[in-house]
């Protein structure tokens, strides 16, 4: 089992939307991941995007690179 933790979490504004960006650290390495932040109509935090996930759509190979994916 690969152990992991998150460090250096921050919010970055990119033109017209915000992203939560963080470093995912495992025993195989460290990668930077980011995901869109959703706000409600009042501008308050609502959720992290899951439907059009930036990580799932654009960062799959990076994510897989820091985990052991062999079946045992």
Backbone as a chain_set.jsonl record, in Angstrom:
{"seq": "XXXXXXXXXXXXXXXXXXXXXXXXXXXXXXXXXXXXXXXXXXXXXXXXXXXXXXXXXXXXXXXXXXXXXXXX", "coords": {"N": [[0.838, -1.171, 0.0], [0.578, 2.178, -0.86], [1.586, 4.96, 0.922], [0.461, 8.283, 1.465], [0.508, 11.896, 1.557], [-0.696, 15.295, 1.801], [0.65, 18.444, 1.042], [1.492, 21.956, 1.202], [-0.878, 23.278, 0.353], [-2.914, 25.547, -1.459], [-4.769, 28.393, -2.727], [-5.238, 29.443, -5.992], [-5.805, 32.042, -8.265], [-6.911, 31.999, -11.522], [-7.297, 33.821, -14.175], [-10.532, 33.902, -14.599], [-11.416, 32.091, -12.708], [-11.026, 30.07, -9.714], [-8.538, 27.887, -8.384], [-7.774, 25.1, -6.344], [-4.671, 24.224, -5.349], [-2.192, 21.784, -4.745], [0.463, 19.833, -3.268], [0.984, 16.467, -3.767], [2.366, 13.962, -1.959], [4.194, 11.021, -2.081], [5.866, 7.872, -1.384], [7.041, 7.367, -3.794], [7.434, 9.776, -5.02], [6.764, 13.322, -5.639], [4.04, 15.252, -6.727], [2.401, 18.038, -8.267], [-0.931, 18.906, -7.994], [-4.107, 20.135, -9.145], [-7.383, 21.517, -8.743], [-10.608, 22.663, -9.756], [-12.508, 25.181, -8.029], [-15.775, 25.451, -6.802], [-18.262, 27.917, -6.389], [-21.114, 29.195, -4.62], [-24.168, 31.041, -5.465], [-23.909, 33.306, -3.907], [-21.264, 33.714, -3.768], [-19.852, 32.234, -1.966], [-17.808, 29.497, -0.814], [-18.574, 26.363, -2.242], [-18.02, 23.722, -3.252], [-15.525, 21.316, -4.328], [-14.699, 20.735, -7.667], [-16.107, 17.887, -9.183], [-17.44, 16.682, -11.303], [-16.419, 17.634, -13.831], [-13.669, 17.022, -13.421], [-10.475, 18.327, -13.113], [-8.173, 16.915, -12.345], [-8.873, 14.19, -12.867], [-9.416, 14.315, -15.635], [-7.237, 15.654, -16.886], [-4.835, 15.033, -15.563], [-4.193, 12.383, -15.114], [-1.999, 10.63, -15.77], [0.097, 11.839, -14.356], [-0.817, 11.512, -11.735], [-0.923, 8.695, -11.528], [1.772, 8.167, -11.687], [2.953, 8.379, -9.185], [2.116, 6.325, -7.608], [2.147, 2.838, -6.78], [1.024, 0.591, -9.034], [0.784, -2.076, -9.491], [-0.763, -5.29, -9.441], [-1.318, -7.395, -6.649]], "CA": [[0.0, 0.0, 0.0], [1.319, 3.436, -0.927], [1.142, 5.998, 1.848], [0.587, 9.609, 0.871], [-0.001, 13.044, 2.291], [-0.802, 16.532, 1.027], [1.29, 19.6, 1.647], [1.561, 23.179, 0.402], [-2.191, 23.576, -0.256], [-3.116, 26.976, -1.662], [-5.76, 28.757, -3.737], [-4.679, 30.292, -7.037], [-6.792, 32.597, -9.185], [-6.476, 31.94, -12.91], [-8.216, 34.651, -14.955], [-11.885, 34.056, -14.07], [-11.803, 31.009, -11.806], [-10.057, 29.712, -8.68], [-8.104, 26.494, -8.317], [-7.029, 24.689, -5.166], [-3.471, 23.55, -5.824], [-1.512, 21.16, -3.617], [1.467, 18.817, -3.582], [0.699, 15.117, -3.286], [3.66, 13.358, -1.684], [4.208, 9.589, -1.782], [7.23, 7.358, -1.34], [7.556, 7.334, -5.166], [7.691, 11.115, -5.523], [5.844, 14.42, -5.349], [3.464, 15.922, -7.894], [1.483, 19.135, -7.991], [-2.255, 18.694, -8.556], [-5.003, 21.274, -8.948], [-8.784, 21.242, -9.036], [-11.455, 23.85, -9.761], [-13.348, 25.454, -6.869], [-17.123, 25.915, -7.13], [-18.868, 28.846, -5.439], [-22.566, 29.339, -4.772], [-24.588, 32.328, -6.035], [-23.473, 34.395, -3.031], [-19.809, 33.794, -3.821], [-19.269, 31.436, -0.891], [-17.335, 28.175, -1.211], [-19.608, 25.338, -2.3], [-17.433, 22.392, -3.38], [-14.442, 21.117, -5.285], [-15.288, 20.141, -8.877], [-15.975, 16.443, -9.358], [-18.006, 16.282, -12.59], [-15.395, 17.904, -14.84], [-12.462, 17.048, -12.598], [-9.205, 18.601, -13.768], [-7.245, 15.824, -12.045], [-9.274, 12.978, -13.598], [-9.393, 14.518, -17.082], [-5.965, 16.154, -17.419], [-3.643, 14.733, -14.779], [-4.208, 10.968, -14.77], [-0.663, 10.025, -15.833], [0.869, 12.368, -13.241], [-1.303, 10.869, -10.521], [-0.496, 7.292, -11.546], [3.239, 8.067, -11.592], [3.435, 8.364, -7.804], [1.532, 5.188, -6.914], [2.453, 1.514, -7.29], [-0.246, 0.112, -9.575], [0.85, -3.518, -9.75], [-1.674, -6.121, -8.663], [-0.603, -8.366, -5.805]], "C": [[0.895, 1.25, 0.0], [0.724, 4.424, 0.068], [1.35, 7.349, 1.191], [0.097, 10.675, 1.822], [0.025, 14.263, 1.385], [-0.09, 17.636, 1.779], [1.218, 20.778, 0.683], [0.242, 23.475, -0.328], [-2.387, 25.084, -0.325], [-4.209, 27.189, -2.702], [-5.111, 29.733, -4.7], [-5.81, 30.763, -7.946], [-6.198, 32.612, -10.58], [-7.556, 32.617, -13.739], [-9.577, 34.77, -14.276], [-12.344, 32.903, -13.189], [-10.682, 30.722, -10.817], [-9.771, 28.225, -8.736], [-7.497, 26.267, -6.939], [-5.876, 23.855, -5.716], [-2.737, 22.993, -4.612], [-0.474, 20.166, -4.131], [1.029, 17.508, -2.95], [2.036, 14.408, -3.161], [3.472, 11.884, -1.359], [5.657, 9.144, -1.707], [7.844, 7.242, -2.738], [7.824, 8.722, -5.731], [6.622, 12.111, -5.112], [5.338, 15.003, -6.656], [2.543, 17.039, -7.419], [0.176, 18.86, -8.72], [-3.105, 19.931, -8.307], [-6.412, 20.905, -9.395], [-9.58, 22.537, -8.942], [-12.286, 23.95, -8.479], [-14.692, 25.979, -7.36], [-17.637, 26.812, -6.011], [-20.374, 28.888, -5.669], [-22.886, 30.732, -5.315], [-24.177, 33.533, -5.202], [-21.958, 34.566, -3.033], [-19.103, 33.044, -2.715], [-18.831, 30.074, -1.436], [-18.474, 27.174, -1.177], [-18.992, 23.945, -2.336], [-16.196, 22.447, -4.271], [-15.049, 20.358, -6.459], [-15.054, 18.636, -8.912], [-16.479, 15.987, -10.719], [-16.995, 16.458, -13.719], [-14.042, 18.036, -14.159], [-11.202, 17.27, -13.427], [-8.216, 17.458, -13.555], [-7.604, 14.583, -12.855], [-9.122, 13.137, -15.103], [-7.989, 14.827, -17.6], [-4.705, 15.669, -16.716], [-3.533, 13.259, -14.393], [-2.804, 10.355, -14.757], [0.229, 10.531, -14.705], [0.481, 11.675, -11.936], [-0.829, 9.422, -10.443], [1.009, 7.148, -11.336], [3.75, 7.995, -10.162], [2.783, 7.273, -6.959], [2.002, 3.895, -7.573], [1.14, 0.901, -7.737], [-0.252, -1.377, -9.887], [-0.144, -4.264, -8.874], [-0.856, -7.118, -7.861], [-1.461, -9.552, -5.513]], "O": [[1.847, 1.346, 0.775], [-0.477, 4.689, 0.06], [2.309, 7.538, 0.443], [-0.636, 10.395, 2.77], [0.678, 14.267, 0.341], [-0.209, 17.753, 2.999], [0.92, 20.612, -0.5], [0.252, 23.877, -1.491], [-2.072, 25.809, 0.619], [-4.536, 26.28, -3.466], [-4.51, 30.724, -4.286], [-6.666, 29.973, -8.345], [-5.121, 33.165, -10.802], [-8.615, 32.037, -13.975], [-9.763, 35.662, -13.449], [-13.541, 32.752, -12.947], [-9.529, 31.085, -11.051], [-10.63, 27.415, -9.084], [-6.79, 27.13, -6.418], [-6.089, 22.897, -6.459], [-2.665, 23.647, -3.571], [-0.531, 19.722, -5.278], [0.74, 17.444, -1.756], [2.761, 14.267, -4.146], [2.692, 11.531, -0.475], [6.571, 9.936, -1.938], [9.052, 7.039, -2.857], [8.389, 8.839, -6.819], [5.707, 11.798, -4.35], [6.114, 15.223, -7.585], [1.985, 16.989, -6.323], [0.173, 18.61, -9.925], [-2.853, 20.687, -7.369], [-6.604, 20.094, -10.301], [-9.258, 23.409, -8.135], [-12.71, 22.939, -7.919], [-14.744, 26.848, -8.23], [-17.468, 26.505, -4.83], [-20.848, 28.646, -6.779], [-21.976, 31.513, -5.594], [-24.103, 34.65, -5.714], [-21.431, 35.462, -2.374], [-17.894, 33.191, -2.535], [-19.409, 29.564, -2.396], [-19.246, 27.127, -0.219], [-19.379, 23.076, -1.555], [-15.874, 23.471, -4.874], [-15.835, 19.432, -6.256], [-13.936, 18.168, -8.696], [-15.986, 14.989, -11.245], [-16.746, 15.522, -14.48], [-13.356, 19.047, -14.309], [-10.901, 16.493, -14.333], [-7.501, 17.076, -14.481], [-6.725, 13.98, -13.472], [-8.735, 12.187, -15.784], [-7.593, 14.313, -18.646], [-3.605, 15.876, -17.229], [-2.839, 12.928, -13.432], [-2.46, 9.633, -13.821], [1.024, 9.772, -14.152], [1.34, 11.302, -11.137], [-0.378, 8.978, -9.387], [1.469, 6.111, -10.857], [4.889, 7.582, -9.947], [2.884, 7.293, -5.732], [2.229, 3.857, -8.782], [0.236, 0.707, -6.924], [-1.202, -1.88, -10.487], [-0.344, -3.916, -7.71], [0.165, -7.623, -8.327], [-1.028, -10.472, -4.819]]}, "num_chains": 1, "name": "protein.A"}
